[in-house]
């Protein structure tokens, strides 16, 4: 097409918009207060649950504590020592239910005394063995195992094992020149070699 000087011409053509991709990245940094809080809640839970974190158990419970001292951090939970403090027979009350009317598990396996579904603190799980502790205030799901789930359940979990080798030592002092020495040794992940058959 040729144009003469001083003239004009209308030309029409269409444009297509290319495909557009968008992405949004949300990042959040947890504060130390949030990380070290005694109680935390899961965002993907199906029942009313709360959790005491392993960091809280490690940093804010005595080395001589047992599971009854750990669970006291949960709302609606308390323990009684009918024989006196330190004699190892504390009884836990959870949501108003006395010991025996709710289930306690360790890594999902129920445990209780042989005479009834109750729990003696001197027989089970000192504090250094406990990682996180889950409190389920509902009867649970079909996968919840235990003799008295109608009162809810307290789930003690073993400590997380780090992926690398780790050594930790602690020293605790008390009255009457009492000393408690503790050494934790974690092997980390072990390589498994499969022997061909």
C-alpha positions in Angstrom: 0.0 0.0 0.0 1.3 3.4 -0.9 0.4 6.6 0.8 0.5 10.0 -0.8 1.9 12.9 1.2 -0.8 14.6 3.3 -3.2 11.7 3.2 -4.2 9.1 5.9 -5.3 5.5 5.9 -7.0 3.4 8.6 -5.5 0.0 9.2 -7.1 -2.5 11.6 -5.3 -5.4 13.2 -5.9 -7.6 16.3 -3.6 -8.3 19.3 -3.8 -11.4 21.5 -2.9 -11.3 25.2 -0.4 -14.0 26.2 -1.1 -16.2 29.2 -0.4 -14.7 32.5 1.0 -16.6 35.5 1.0 -15.3 39.0 2.3 -16.7 42.3 2.2 -15.4 45.8 4.8 -16.4 48.4 4.0 -15.9 52.0 6.8 -16.2 54.6 6.5 -15.9 58.3 9.1 -16.0 61.1 8.0 -17.4 64.4 9.0 -15.4 67.4 11.0 -17.0 70.2 8.0 -16.4 72.5 5.8 -18.4 70.2 8.3 -21.2 69.8 8.9 -21.6 73.5 5.2 -21.2 74.6 4.1 -24.1 76.8 1.0 -24.8 74.8 0.6 -24.9 71.1 -2.3 -25.9 68.8 -2.1 -27.7 65.4 -3.7 -26.1 62.4 -4.7 -29.4 60.7 -6.3 -31.2 63.6 -9.7 -32.7 63.4 -10.4 -32.8 67.2 -9.9 -30.4 70.1 -6.1 -30.8 70.7 -3.2 -29.0 72.3 0.4 -29.8 72.5 3.3 -29.3 74.9 6.5 -29.0 72.7 9.7 -30.9 73.2 11.6 -27.5 73.5 9.4 -26.7 76.5 9.9 -30.1 78.1 13.7 -29.8 77.7 14.1 -26.2 78.9 11.4 -25.7 81.5 11.0 -29.0 83.4 13.4 -30.3 86.1 15.6 -33.3 85.1 14.0 -35.3 87.9 10.5 -34.6 86.5 8.2 -37.5 85.4 5.2 -37.4 83.0 2.9 -35.9 85.7 5.1 -32.8 85.9 5.1 -32.4 82.1 1.3 -32.7 81.7 0.6 -30.0 84.3 1.3 -27.3 81.7 -2.0 -28.2 79.8 -5.1 -26.3 80.8 -7.6 -28.4 82.8 -4.8 -30.7 84.0 -3.5 -31.2 87.5 -1.9 -33.9 89.7 -2.2 -34.9 93.3 0.4 -36.7 95.4 -1.7 -38.7 98.0 1.5 -40.1 99.7 3.4 -36.8 99.7 5.6 -35.1 97.2 8.5 -37.1 96.0 7.2 -40.6 96.8 6.4 -41.3 93.2 2.7 -41.9 93.2 1.2 -38.8 91.6 -2.3 -39.1 90.1 -3.3 -37.0 87.1 -6.7 -35.4 86.6 -7.6 -34.3 83.0 -10.7 -32.2 82.1 -12.2 -33.1 85.5 -11.8 -36.8 85.0 -9.7 -38.7 87.5 -6.9 -41.1 86.5 -8.5 -44.1 84.9 -11.3 -42.3 83.1 -9.0 -41.2 80.2 -6.4 -42.9 78.1 -2.7 -42.3 78.3 -0.4 -43.5 75.5 3.3 -43.4 74.7 4.0 -43.2 71.0 0.4 -44.3 70.4 0.6 -47.4 72.6 -1.7 -47.3 75.6 -0.1 -48.1 79.0 -1.7 -48.5 82.4 -1.3 -50.5 85.6 -2.5 -54.1 85.7 -5.1 -53.6 88.4 -7.0 -50.8 86.5 -6.4 -48.3 83.7 -4.6 -45.9 86.0 -1.0 -44.8 85.9 1.7 -44.7 88.6 4.2 -41.9 88.1 7.1 -43.8 89.5 6.7 -46.7 87.0 6.5 -44.9 83.7 8.4 -42.4 81.6 10.7 -39.8 83.3 10.8 -36.3 81.9 14.0 -36.7 79.8 12.3 -39.5 77.8 9.4 -37.4 76.8 9.3 -35.3 73.7 6.1 -33.5 72.8 2.8 -34.3 74.6 -0.6 -34.2 72.8 -3.8 -33.6 74.7 -6.9 -34.8 72.8 -10.1 -33.6 74.6 -12.4 -35.7 72.4 -13.0 -39.4 72.2 -10.6 -39.4 69.2 -10.9 -41.1 65.9 -11.2 -44.7 64.8 -7.4 -45.0 65.1 -7.3 -44.0 68.7 -6.5 -47.0 70.9 -7.1 -47.2 74.6 -9.4 -48.5 77.3 -11.1 -45.2 78.3 -11.1 -42.9 75.3 -14.5 -41.4 76.3 -12.6 -39.1 78.7 -10.1 -38.0 76.1 -6.5 -39.0 75.9 -3.0 -37.8 76.8 -0.4 -38.9 74.2 3.2 -38.8 75.3 5.7 -38.9 72.4 9.3 -40.0 72.4 11.9 -37.4 71.7 12.9 -36.5 68.1 16.2 -38.0 67.0 18.5 -35.5 65.2 19.8 -36.5 61.8 23.4 -36.0 62.9 25.5 -37.2 65.8 24.9 -35.2 68.9 26.3 -35.1 72.5 24.6 -33.2 75.3 25.5 -33.0 79.0 23.7 -31.4 81.9 24.5 -31.0 85.5 21.8 -30.3 88.1 22.3 -29.4 91.8 19.9 -29.6 94.7 19.7 -29.3 98.4 21.6 -31.7 100.7 24.5 -31.7 98.1 22.4 -33.7 95.6 23.9 -33.8 92.1 22.3 -35.2 88.9 24.6 -35.8 85.9 23.0 -36.5 82.6 24.6 -37.4 79.3 22.6 -37.7 76.1 24.2 -39.3 73.0 22.4 -39.4 69.7 23.9 -41.5 66.9 22.0 -39.7 64.2 20.7 -41.5 61.1 22.4 -44.8 60.5 23.1 -46.0 57.0 21.6 -49.4 56.2 23.4 -51.5 53.7 21.4 -54.1 51.9 23.2 -57.3 51.1 22.1 -58.7 47.8 20.6 -62.2 48.0 
